[in-house]
């Protein structure tokens, strides 16, 4: 999903290459955010938002925060 409306357009995650496990997705996104220069507070905000609901919420949050494929 290429979009310039994501919070960290320099961060990207290829969801097709990641195990569908929620923890694997969270780890990949946090690594990408860190590499893109996100602060610890921003990474923690992502984590809180991503884990505040179900699996669908996790995926929607990922797509709001980083570029996805």
Secondary structure, DSSP 8 states (H G I E B T S, - for coil): ---TTSTEEEEEE-GGGS-S-HHHHHHHHHHHHHHTT--HHHHHHHHHHHTSS-HHHHHHHHHHHEEE-
